[in-house]
Amino acid sequence: MTQYCDPPLTTVAQPRFQIGQQAMLLLLEQLHGQNVASGSRLLDSELIVRGSTAAPKR
């Protein structure tokens, strides 16, 4: 979608495969009767800087 914007938008690329993988592992643990504590999982993401981001004005 960002390819249709002018200026091109800065976005954050998220590791969709790893997000799905972590979700499935948690689901399988629950299905096997394990007590899965709520919490956070940290995965790397990437900032993709495009034309909508500029250096700060002085």
N, C-alpha and C positions, 0 to 999 in steps of 0.2 A: 504494500500500500504506500510505503514511503517514497517509492519511485515516482508516484504521481503528484507529489507535493513540491511546491516551489516557494521558498527554498527547501531543499531536502532536509527532512527532520532527523535530528539526533535521536537515537533509540538505544535501548538496552537489549542485547541478545541474551536470552535465557536458555539454559541447557535443558530443553524440553525432554530429551530422552532420559536424562538422569533424574529429572523431576518425576517422570512416570515410573522409572525403575524404583526410586525410593518409596513412592506411594504403593507400588505393588508389594515391595518387601514388608512394609508396615501392615498391609492388608493380610498377607500370608501369615505373619506373626500372630495377628488377631485370630485368624481362622484356626491356627494350631493351639489356641488357648493361652498364648503368652500375653502377659500384661504389658501392653504398649502404653508407655507414658506419653502424654501430650507434650509437645515441645517444638523446637525448631530444628531444622536441618539446614546447614549452610552449604550452598553450592556456588561455584564461581559463575559470574556473569561478566559480560563485556560491554563497555560503553562504546558505541559506534558514533563517533562525532562526525556530523555532516554540516550542511550549510546553515542550520538554524542555531548553531552555537558560535559565539564570537568571544574574543578576548574581552575582559572587562575594560570599561572606559576609565581613563585616569582623570 
